[in-house]
Amino acid sequence: MTAPAADAVAVLVNGASRRLPAGTSVATLVASLGRSPQGLAVAVNLEVVVRSRWEATLLGEGDRVEVLTAAQGG
């Protein structure tokens, strides 16, 4: 059995396990999902990440990420 690469991290994205390169930002993750950032909301470890912080928010080992379609309503 081989050890996981030190330059990758395991995260959960919408409940599915993924390995991402170390240093992956929320913005890069959203782009890799093939989704436009318009109308999306992202939470990391149950904390909403405002879009202006997506590029600066780096994902780490064990992070839980939810990428959701934002909806208006009340």
N, C-alpha and C positions, 0 to 999 in steps of 0.2 A: 504494500500500500504506500502510495507516495504522499508526502506532506503537501498541504495547499501552498501555492505560491505566495511568497511574502509580499508580492506586489499586487495582491488581490484581496478583496474583502467580501465577506458573505453578508448580504442584506436580504430583508424580506420586502418585496414590492407588491403591494396589493395582495398580500398573503402568499405569494410565490417566492421561493428561494432563488436568489440570483447571485452570481459572483461578478463583481465589478472591479475594474482596475482601481487600485488605491488612489485616493485623491479625486475620485469622480464627484462632480458637483451635482446638485439637484438639477440645474439647467441642462447639463450633459445627459443625465438620466432621462429627463423628459424628452429631449431630442432623440435619444436612442430608442425610445418607445414609438417614435414616428408620429408623435402627437404635437399639434400646434399648442403653444402655451396659452393661446386665447381661450378663455373660459375654463381654465384649469385651476384647481387649488391643490397644494401639496402640503402634507404634514409629515414631519419626521419625529418619530417617537412621541406621537400624539400632540406635537406642537406645530401649529400652522406656520409655514415659512412664507413670508411675504415675497412676492415676485422680485422685488428689488434686491433681495438677498439670495436668490437661487444660485447665482454664479459663485458667491462667496461661501455658500453652505456646502461643506464637503461631507460625504457619507463615510461612515466608519463601520468597522466590524460589528455585526449584530443590530444595526439600525433597522427600524421598521418604518417603511415609507408607504404612504397612501397617496396615490395620484387620483384625484377625483374631478369629475366634471362639476363645476360650480353651477348652482341653480338659484334662480331668484324665487322668492315666494315669501309667504309669511303665514 
